[in-house]
């Protein structure tokens, strides 16, 4: 008893563990991706909240949902391959990138049994086979029912006609013998009728229902007895017929007709015809039709399967090609040598892939000029008002190389171009990193704008931080042999500009114009190698966060009074600046 109790307890414990594991597995599938990444220590709770906020902002801004995983990657909280690895491990999937439609796969995994059952894939050839088989089966069943029933009715009517012929024969030839009560002649008449195929019996009775003649001689002289159980009784003129079951088990059609002489009834003649052969013929026909149905169904399945496969294979290729398109492989080519709608679909698909590839190349190329955020704005709404002329509060940053003309004269053109490209690469990377827009390259100068076309409240701070970032990188690169990068001056000015598309119908460009841009350009002349010069408007907006040296007021072209300028050496964080002010 103790052993049984211990085994029972162990069984209960194992069952509870299994139940708990199943519940835990189901709960794991219901966990959202953000919770999973936080649980796996890929991101923190604070980073998750930032990503969720950014996801909502993108939804309002773009009008479409952006997957949380992509937002986390864009914010730099986690690499894409790490998130893909977590998704595959946690949800038991096998995706290759965040571009895959893994949300649908997860929903299938964590859905109810009915959801998974209804979403199960059924091949087209199987659907066609089942449909054609069902149609063929129903059609042949109805044909069997209608045809066999009509055939049975026709055979029955034919049997009735044969019985009536025999009935008329006996009725016409039995008048005189019955009138003369000639039993011998009546039985001779009946005996001749037994040779007729299908005729079971013939009976002649007088008015008193006494049998005068019978195919069974033993019943001559006995009283005639009507069948006990009759069905389908029909009367046509003087003839009455019905069906009944003979004592020997045969199903019999009985026909009755009175024997008359000069309109006087002398007696009756009864004829029994077997109708079992009708049922036998129907069974034979039904078996033949069953064999035909089976053959037709098999042929239907083969034909449907062949047609289904001929349709499903191109569709499967189309699905694979679509998946490649979704991953960014626009060069995929769908080869279907078919002269039908599927062939037309393949041609249209290949054309679509070519157009998407062309568009992607244009986006990537254009993105090099305007940056990813500006490119996103253009692609989402190319007719937006930000492309039209309007006034904006912005910060303008200009970089220029000191002594570039003398430097270029003493170097080989290939070396000059290579060093210039490194200069532009560093400047561009810093500007885009802090949300700036590269307006144009002017010789060895770079004109960048912060605040348009993408607006930021802290566009002044972003511009200054971008200047410090690029000067640090210039210094590192100059130590590695590119002496050109040690001679770059940066100037920054904040104010109102006019921004928008400027140009002709043939060529246009998005740019900014105004006194703010001109002053930023004039200030750059006071920036020595490695220096950052800012205007009074920039210095006042950032307050005591800048460690700057006030330079003597300078007279510049276009300004009647000298302007105040500052040489910036570093920038403090906002919290540090507040603490210093309070102290």
Residue pairs with C-beta under 8 A, 6 or more apart in sequence:
26 110
28 90
29 91
29 106
29 109
29 110
30 110
31 39
31 90
32 68
33 68
33 69
33 83
33 87
34 43
34 48
34 51
34 52
34 68
36 86
36 87
36 90
37 43
37 48
37 72
37 78
37 83
37 86
38 44
38 45
38 48
40 86
40 90
42 77
42 78
42 82
42 83
42 86
43 51
43 72
43 77
43 78
47 72
47 75
47 77
50 75
50 77
51 68
51 71
51 72
51 75
51 77
52 68
54 71
54 74
54 75
55 65
55 66
55 68
55 71
58 66
58 71
59 65
59 66
62 376
62 380
63 380
67 98
67 103
69 80
69 83
69 87
69 98
70 98
72 78
72 83
73 79
73 80
73 83
73 98
80 97
80 98
83 98
84 95
84 96
84 97
84 98
87 93
87 95
87 102
88 94
88 95
91 102
91 105
91 106
91 109
92 109
93 102
93 105
93 106
93 109
95 102
95 105
96 327
97 327
99 326
99 327
99 328
100 323
100 326
100 327
101 326
107 115
108 115
108 116
108 119
111 119
123 308
123 312
124 308
124 311
124 312
124 315
125 304
125 305
125 306
125 307
125 308
125 309
125 311
125 312
126 305
126 308
127 308
128 304
128 305
128 307
128 308
129 300
129 301
129 304
129 305
129 308
131 304
132 300
132 301
132 303
132 304
133 297
133 300
133 301
133 304
136 293
136 296
136 297
136 300
137 293
137 297
140 289
140 292
140 293
140 296
141 293
143 289
144 286
144 289
144 293
147 289
148 282
148 285
148 286
148 289
151 281
151 282
151 285
152 278
152 282
155 278
155 281
156 253
156 275
156 278
159 198
159 253
159 273
159 275
159 278
160 241
160 253
160 255
162 198
162 273
163 241
163 253
163 255
163 271
163 273
164 239
164 255
166 193
166 196
166 199
166 202
166 255
166 271
166 273
167 239
167 255
167 256
167 257
167 269
167 271
168 257
169 193
170 189
170 190
170 193
170 202
170 204
170 269
170 271
171 257
171 258
171 259
171 260
171 269
173 189
174 186
174 189
174 204
174 213
174 259
174 267
174 269
175 259
175 260
175 261
175 266
176 182
176 261
177 185
177 186
177 189
178 186
178 204
178 206
178 212
178 259
178 266
178 267
179 261
179 266
181 212
183 212
183 213
183 220
186 204
186 212
186 213
187 213
187 214
187 217
187 220
189 204
189 213
190 202
190 203
190 204
190 213
190 214
190 215
191 215
193 199
193 202
193 215
194 202
194 215
198 273
198 274
198 277
199 271
199 272
199 273
200 215
200 246
200 250
200 252
200 272
200 273
200 274
201 214
201 215
201 216
201 270
201 271
201 272
202 213
202 214
202 215
202 269
202 270
202 271
202 272
203 211
203 213
203 214
203 215
203 219
203 224
203 269
203 270
203 271
204 211
204 212
204 213
204 214
204 259
204 267
204 268
204 269
204 270
205 211
205 212
205 224
205 267
205 268
205 269
205 270
206 212
206 266
206 267
207 265
207 266
207 267
209 223
209 224
210 221
210 222
210 223
210 224
211 219
211 220
211 221
211 222
211 223
211 224
212 220
212 267
213 220
214 220
224 270
227 242
227 244
227 254
228 244
229 244
229 245
230 242
230 243
230 244
230 254
231 242
231 243
231 244
232 242
232 243
233 240
233 241
233 242
234 240
234 241
234 242
238 257
238 258
239 255
239 256
239 257
240 255
240 256
240 257
241 253
241 254
241 255
241 256
242 253
242 254
243 251
243 252
243 253
243 254
243 275
244 251
244 252
244 254
245 251
245 252
246 252
246 272
250 274
250 276
251 274
251 275
251 276
251 279
252 272
252 273
252 274
252 275
253 272
253 273
253 274
253 275
254 270
254 271
254 272
254 273
255 270
255 271
255 272
255 273
256 268
256 269
256 270
256 271
257 268
257 269
258 265
258 267
258 268
259 265
259 266
259 267
259 268
259 269
260 266
311 342
314 336
314 338
314 342
314 345
314 346
315 342
317 334
317 336
318 334
318 345
318 346
318 349
321 332
321 334
321 349
321 353
322 349
324 332
325 332
325 352
325 353
325 356
328 360
330 353
330 354
330 356
330 357
330 360
331 353
331 357
332 353
333 350
333 353
334 346
334 349
334 350
334 353
335 346
336 342
336 343
336 345
336 346
337 343
338 346
363 375
363 379
366 375
366 378
367 375
369 438
370 378
370 437
370 438
370 510
371 432
371 436
371 437
371 438
372 432
373 435
373 454
374 437
374 453
374 454
374 510
377 384
377 386
377 453
377 454
378 387
386 452
386 453
386 499
386 500
387 453
387 500
387 501
387 510
388 500
388 501
389 498
389 499
389 500
389 501
389 502
390 498
390 499
390 500
391 496
391 497
391 498
391 499
392 451
392 452
392 455
392 496
392 497
392 498
392 499
392 512
393 451
393 459
393 494
393 495
393 496
394 449
394 450
394 451
394 452
394 459
394 494
394 495
394 496
394 497
394 499
394 512
394 516
395 449
395 450
395 451
395 459
395 460
395 462
395 463
395 492
395 493
395 494
395 538
396 447
396 448
396 449
396 450
396 463
396 492
396 493
396 494
396 495
396 497
396 512
396 516
396 517
396 520
397 431
397 436
397 446
397 447
397 448
397 449
397 450
397 463
397 466
397 467
397 490
397 491
397 492
397 520
398 445
398 446
398 447
398 448
398 490
398 491
398 492
398 520
398 521
398 523
398 524
399 427
399 445
399 446
399 448
399 470
399 488
399 489
399 490
399 524
400 444
400 445
400 446
400 488
400 489
400 524
400 527
401 407
401 423
401 444
401 445
401 484
401 487
401 488
402 487
402 488
402 489
402 528
402 529
403 487
404 443
404 444
404 484
404 487
407 416
407 484
407 487
408 416
411 419
419 482
419 484
419 485
420 444
420 484
422 477
422 482
422 485
423 444
423 474
423 482
423 484
423 485
423 488
424 441
424 446
426 470
426 473
426 474
426 477
426 485
427 446
427 448
427 470
428 438
428 446
429 470
429 473
430 466
430 467
430 469
430 470
430 473
431 437
431 438
431 446
431 448
431 466
431 470
432 438
433 466
433 469
434 450
434 462
434 463
434 465
434 466
434 469
435 450
435 454
435 456
435 459
435 462
436 448
436 449
436 450
436 462
436 463
436 466
437 448
437 449
437 450
437 452
437 453
437 454
438 446
438 447
438 448
439 447
439 448
439 449
439 510
439 511
439 512
440 447
440 509
440 511
441 447
445 524
447 517
448 463
448 466
449 497
449 499
449 512
450 456
450 459
450 460
450 462
450 463
450 466
451 459
452 497
452 499
452 512
453 499
453 510
456 462
459 494
460 494
460 538
460 541
460 542
461 542
461 545
463 492
463 494
463 538
464 492
464 532
464 534
464 538
464 542
464 546
464 568
464 571
465 571
467 490
467 492
467 532
467 568
468 532
468 570
468 571
470 488
470 490
471 488
471 490
471 530
471 532
474 485
474 486
474 488
474 530
475 485
475 486
475 530
477 485
478 484
478 485
478 486
486 529
486 530
487 529
487 530
488 529
488 530
489 524
489 527
489 528
489 529
489 530
489 531
489 532
489 533
490 524
490 527
490 531
490 532
490 533
491 520
491 521
491 523
491 524
491 526
491 527
491 532
491 533
491 534
492 520
492 523
492 532
492 533
492 534
492 535
492 538
493 516
493 517
493 519
493 520
493 523
493 534
493 535
493 537
493 538
494 516
494 535
494 537
494 538
494 541
495 514
495 515
495 516
495 519
495 537
496 514
496 516
497 512
497 513
497 514
497 516
497 517
498 512
498 513
498 514
499 510
499 511
499 512
500 510
500 511
501 508
501 509
501 510
502 508
502 509
502 510
502 511
502 513
503 509
515 558
518 558
519 535
519 556
519 558
519 559
519 563
520 535
522 556
522 557
522 558
523 533
523 534
523 535
523 556
523 565
524 533
526 533
526 551
526 554
526 565
527 533
531 567
532 567
532 568
533 551
533 565
533 566
533 567
533 568
534 546
534 548
534 565
534 566
534 568
535 563
535 564
535 565
535 566
536 563
536 564
536 565
536 566
538 566
539 546
539 548
539 564
539 566
542 571
543 577
544 572
544 577
544 580
544 581
545 571
545 572
545 573
545 574
545 577
546 566
546 568
546 570
546 571
546 572
547 568
547 569
547 570
547 571
547 572
548 566
548 567
548 568
548 569
549 566
549 567
549 569
550 564
550 565
550 566
551 565
551 566
551 567
553 562
553 563
553 564
553 565
554 562
554 563
554 565
555 562
555 563
556 562
556 563
572 580
